[in-house]
Amino acid sequence: MTTTDATTRFLAALRFDAAGLVPCISQQHDTGEVLMMAWMNADAVAETLATGRVCYWSRSRGALWRKGESSGQVQRLHEMRLDCDGDTLLALVHQHGVACHTGRRSCFYRAPRGESLVELTQPETDPKVLYGA
Amino acid sequence: MTTTDATTRFLAALRFDAAGLVPCISQQHDTGEVLMMAWMNADAVAETLATGRVCYWSRSRGALWRKGESSGQVQRLHEMRLDCDGDTLLALVHQHGVACHTGRRSCFYRAPRGESLVELTQPETDPKVLYGA
């Protein structure tokens, strides 16, 4: 596990936006599937590196968002990567179950096809099971 | 190619931020490598869908950024995807050459290892060749 000194050094390399956040893309480490994009503040980055369990910052709730806390759909960190200008993170993870609140593996399930916006995948899990009826 | 009506419909499904932007992750369509993350405004999305060549919005320059215009490192769009809440795009692309201005294939080349932030890859192309000396 990354130590506190290393975390401090990593945080110093990040360029947070005016709201103190950086976007974090999560990708399934072995298949390469892009699962979701969410935001992290410094505390979320530090907690993710310290625990190995991915923690975001919920902009709507204004609180740390330990992915899977309600749904059980935890993301385990395999590696955190930082981009060239330090303002975006890529978390290589193992996604337990599904990443998307709709019950789909990935949040990126819609695409234009001709005149329509089609759904490329169907839910694998009933959201009612994930979050209660 | 997506028609104008389809583009209008796609744009209507997007939730742009207060600055009129959405983040767009680009991923090499066949290998799954995450290349970069940049921003698009409505014009950039429309141009990308119309031309099949990825166009971002440069926040630093305040102008459309036709990826590869200076460097030749063009991204050809294979498929545009939209996430569940409509505020993030995933562009599956073919990246000609390298995505990163450092000459690396992907911008996500740094990762914490113990106490250090290490570089996982080396430049494939000299940035001087891409952008002039």
Interface residues (C-beta under 8 A of the other chain):
Chain A: T2 T3 D5 A6 T7 R9 F10 A13 P23 I25 Q27 T31 G32 E33 V34 M36 M37 L49 E79 M80 R81 L82 D83 C84 D85 T88 L90 C100 H101 T102 R104 C107 F108 Y109 R110 A111 P112 G114 E115 S116 L117 L120
Chain B: T2 T3 D5 A6 T7 R9 F10 A13 P23 I25 Q27 T31 G32 E33 V34 M36 M37 L49 E79 M80 R81 L82 D83 C84 D85 T88 L90 C100 H101 T102 R104 C107 F108 Y109 R110 A111 P112 G114 E115 S116 L117 L120
